[in-house]
Structure formats: C-alpha cells, structure tokens
Amino acid sequence: MSLLSLPQVRALPPDHVEALRWFDEHQGLEVSWPAQMSSGMFLVNKAKGIHKPAGSEYALSIRQSLNGPYADREPIVNSDGSWIFQYFQEQADPLKRDSMYTNIALLACQRDAIPIGVVRKVKDKPSSRYKVLGLALVKQWENGYFLLEGAPSGDVSSTSRVSLDNREELQLDSFDPENIEDARLRIQTAIVRRQGQKKFRNDVLSAYNNSCAITGCDVVEAIEAAHIYPYLGQQTNIVTNGLPLRSDLHTLYDLGLITIRAASMTVLIRPTLLGSMYGSFANTVIRPPRAKEHQPNRVALNLHLEWAIKKWDT
C-alpha cells in the first residue's frame, strides 16, 4: 500500500497531496531544482531545509544540503529498497527544538503519520542536482535527530511493526493499538496541539479529577493529557489511551524515560534517573480514574513499556 493511500493523507488539501505525489513519482531520480507547482505551492524551500507551506500545520519536505551546518547522517538503504535517514533538526541545540516552527511542523507529521518528501543535494552549483529519496514517515525524534523511514515506491507495508508477546484481549471502546497502521511509530509530543486535542485533554483530566495520575498535582495549567500510545488519529484520542501528567513527566514519558507496568499500575524509572529528583516516583502506584470504564488500556501500557525498555538497553 502506498503512503499516499493512507487515510490521513487523503484528508490533506489537494495541493499538498499533489506535492506528495510528485516525490513519490520521482523517487530515485536526480533532478534539478523542482519547479513551483501550478497551484503555487513550492515543493522545497531555498531558505530552509525543512519546508512548511504557508498555512499548513505540517511540513511538506526536507532538503539536505552539501556541506550544510548540521550533522545529518547518511541514508541507510536496506536490501528490499526501504531506507532510513537521520536528519538533524533546525537549531543546533536539541533543547531548543521547539523554538523553530519548522521542527514543530515535522513533529506534527510524526504525531499524525503524515508523509514528507525527502531530497538530497548531490551536485553543487553551477548545475545543482538533487536526488529524490521519495516519501518517508517521521518515526521519532531523539537528541536533535528526526528518524525518517521510507519504503520502495512509498510502500508502507515494508515498514516495521511492533510485536508484543502475550497479547491481551482489548475490549475498551474502539481503540486497538495492535491493529493501527504502523504500530512502531514513536512519538515526541509537540507543544502545539492539533485540532481536537483540547477535547481529549478535557476528557482525560475530567476522568482523573483534574490531577496528575503520578504526583497528584492539581494545578490544571501544569497538567497535560499524555497519549499512552502514540497519536495516530481520532481513534487514539480516547480516555482509555490517556493519562493526565504534569508537563515535565509527560515529556519524560514521551521520551521513554519513565513508563508504567500494566500489571501493577506502578511507575518504572530508567535506572539513570534513579539518582535524580524523579527517582522518588519509582514504584509509585498511579492514581486511578473515577470510572472503571476509563481505566488505562493495558495493551497500550505494555506497548509503551516494551518500547521504553528497549531504549534503555541501547
């Protein structure tokens, strides 16, 4: 299945979809600077490596320069033609990632599984040439790098999926993390929330008496609704896939530095943080929601636990 056939792509504005189709159709080709589309949209940006069209929440493309200021990694092409590419954010300091709207636009693509086009400059002036890698999904952000994964001819079926031993039966609402497209998606939640997130936050906080599930903090302005399982559309915007967390704990959860054991509903802290101020939260039993039907989804918790533990071992 092509990345272009994903339902979230079909919901994009027509000119955005047309632009993504250009990258899909030119995959593997060397081209000169791409011309402006008939709609007026530019495919790449001369001033910035990350191109976010005006008025769009999402980035459309990234462009790697020759001898650029950032330490982008070389793409790795697998035997089946799929590829991964570590692209450094705009802004040299990873801690200042969210100061740049271009980085936030890429995070939005990661959050909503929106593909982006990728080109690399292979020949400098006077006759500049660019290699079109094709379409990719933004899989994660870590230490300044966005991890991009592309597949042959945009075939999303070539991307990897998370496996979970001892799978549990899921009966809460219609949310099923085992059947969501591209279940290995790792999320770094952007500060700027997408349309519809406000209702999700309100519902989650209300279910937990407007307090943090770990600390009990009841300062509503400091609490965020964390997705237990990465946001992949409205089907994941339900209370059973949410936890109200103080903003700093939300960040640590999204980074995989803290996680939750579903069996005991207790907090697990990465060993390197045990000596920090967060070490005191180790083995804390999370506060339950008021209603039984709003209990955190155990399958989603196990998926996050499995992913976090793997990160600790790397």
Residue pairs with C-beta under 8 A, 6 or more apart in sequence:
1 155
1 156
1 157
2 24
2 153
2 154
2 155
2 156
3 9
3 20
3 24
3 115
3 135
3 137
3 151
3 154
3 155
3 156
4 17
4 20
4 21
4 24
4 115
4 135
4 154
6 113
6 115
6 156
6 181
7 233
8 112
8 113
8 114
8 233
9 17
9 20
9 114
9 115
10 17
12 20
12 58
12 114
13 56
14 39
15 37
15 39
15 40
15 41
16 41
16 53
16 56
16 58
16 60
18 37
18 39
18 41
19 37
19 41
19 43
19 53
19 60
19 61
19 117
20 60
20 115
20 116
20 117
20 135
22 34
22 37
22 43
22 117
23 43
23 61
23 117
23 118
23 119
23 132
23 134
23 135
24 134
24 135
24 153
24 154
26 132
26 134
27 132
27 133
27 134
27 135
27 153
27 154
28 131
28 132
28 134
29 131
29 132
30 122
30 129
30 130
30 131
30 132
31 119
31 129
31 130
31 132
32 127
32 128
32 129
32 130
33 44
33 128
33 130
34 42
34 43
34 44
34 119
34 130
35 43
36 42
36 43
37 43
41 53
41 60
42 51
42 53
43 51
43 60
43 61
43 117
44 51
44 61
44 63
44 117
44 119
44 130
45 51
45 61
45 63
48 90
48 102
49 62
49 63
49 64
49 65
49 68
49 70
49 87
49 90
49 102
50 59
50 61
50 62
50 90
50 102
50 103
50 105
50 106
51 59
51 60
51 61
51 62
51 63
51 102
52 58
52 59
52 60
52 101
52 102
52 105
53 60
56 105
57 105
57 108
57 192
57 194
58 105
58 108
58 109
58 112
58 114
58 116
59 102
59 105
59 106
59 108
59 109
59 116
60 116
60 117
61 116
61 117
61 118
61 119
62 87
62 106
62 116
62 117
62 118
62 119
62 148
63 119
63 120
63 121
63 130
64 72
64 87
64 118
64 119
64 120
64 121
65 121
66 121
66 122
66 124
69 92
70 88
70 89
70 90
70 92
71 88
72 85
72 86
72 87
72 88
73 85
73 86
73 87
73 145
75 83
75 84
75 85
75 120
75 133
76 83
76 84
76 85
77 83
78 84
80 152
80 158
81 151
81 152
81 153
81 158
82 149
82 150
82 151
82 152
82 158
82 159
83 133
83 136
83 149
83 150
83 151
84 147
84 148
84 149
84 150
85 118
85 133
85 136
85 147
85 148
85 149
85 150
86 145
86 146
86 147
86 148
87 118
87 145
87 146
87 148
88 144
88 145
88 146
89 97
89 100
89 103
89 106
89 141
89 144
89 145
89 146
90 100
90 102
90 103
91 97
91 99
91 100
91 103
92 144
93 144
94 143
94 144
97 103
97 141
97 144
98 104
98 107
98 190
98 191
104 190
104 191
104 192
106 116
106 138
106 141
106 146
107 138
107 141
107 188
107 189
107 190
108 114
108 190
108 192
108 194
109 115
109 116
109 137
109 138
110 137
110 138
110 139
110 140
110 141
110 146
110 185
110 187
110 188
111 187
111 189
111 190
111 194
111 230
111 231
112 194
112 231
112 232
112 233
113 137
113 181
113 182
113 185
113 232
113 233
115 135
115 136
115 137
115 154
116 135
116 136
116 137
116 138
116 148
117 132
117 134
117 135
118 132
118 133
118 134
118 135
118 136
118 148
118 150
119 130
119 131
119 132
119 133
120 130
120 131
120 133
121 128
121 129
121 130
121 131
122 129
122 130
122 131
123 129
133 150
134 150
134 153
134 154
135 150
135 154
136 148
136 149
136 150
137 148
137 149
137 150
137 156
137 159
137 182
137 185
138 146
138 147
138 148
139 147
139 148
139 149
139 184
139 185
139 186
140 146
140 147
140 186
140 187
140 188
141 147
141 188
142 188
142 255
149 159
149 160
151 157
151 158
151 159
152 158
156 181
156 182
159 182
159 184
160 184
161 182
161 183
161 184
162 183
162 184
162 303
162 306
162 307
164 178
164 299
164 302
164 303
164 306
167 178
167 299
168 298
168 299
168 302
170 176
170 177
170 178
170 297
170 299
172 240
172 293
172 295
172 297
173 238
173 240
174 235
174 238
175 229
175 235
175 236
175 238
175 240
175 241
175 297
175 300
176 299
177 183
177 229
177 236
177 241
177 297
177 299
177 300
177 303
178 299
180 229
180 232
180 235
180 236
181 232
182 232
183 303
185 230
185 232
186 230
186 256
186 307
187 227
187 230
187 231
187 254
188 254
188 255
189 224
189 226
189 227
189 231
189 250
189 254
193 201
194 231
196 234
196 237
197 225
197 237
199 237
200 225
200 237
200 238
200 242
201 224
201 225
203 225
203 238
203 239
203 242
204 225
204 239
204 242
204 243
204 244
205 220
205 223
205 225
205 244
207 239
207 242
207 244
207 289
207 290
207 291
207 294
208 243
208 244
208 287
208 289
208 290
209 218
209 290
210 218
210 220
210 223
210 244
211 217
211 218
211 223
211 244
211 287
212 218
212 222
212 223
212 244
212 245
212 246
212 249
212 287
213 243
213 244
213 245
213 286
213 287
214 245
214 246
214 249
214 267
214 281
214 284
214 286
214 287
215 246
215 249
215 281
216 287
217 223
217 246
222 246
222 247
223 244
223 245
223 246
223 247
224 244
224 245
224 246
224 247
224 250
225 242
225 243
225 244
225 245
226 242
226 243
226 244
226 245
226 250
226 253
226 254
227 236
227 237
227 241
227 242
228 241
228 242
228 243
228 296
228 297
228 300
228 301
228 304
229 236
229 241
229 297
229 300
229 303
229 304
230 236
231 237
239 289
239 294
240 293
240 294
240 295
240 296
240 297
240 300
241 296
241 297
241 300
242 296
243 253
243 260
243 286
243 296
245 253
249 258
249 278
249 281
252 258
252 273
252 278
253 259
253 304
256 270
256 304
256 307
256 308
256 311
256 312
257 269
257 270
257 273
257 278
257 308
258 267
258 268
258 269
258 270
258 273
258 278
258 281
258 308
259 267
259 268
259 301
259 304
259 305
259 308
259 309
260 266
260 267
260 268
260 286
260 296
260 301
260 304
260 305
261 268
261 301
261 305
262 296
262 298
262 301
262 302
262 305
264 285
265 285
265 286
265 288
265 296
266 283
266 284
266 285
266 286
267 281
267 282
267 283
267 284
267 286
268 282
268 283
268 305
268 308
269 278
269 279
269 281
269 282
270 308
270 312
271 312
273 279
274 282
286 296
288 295
289 295
289 296
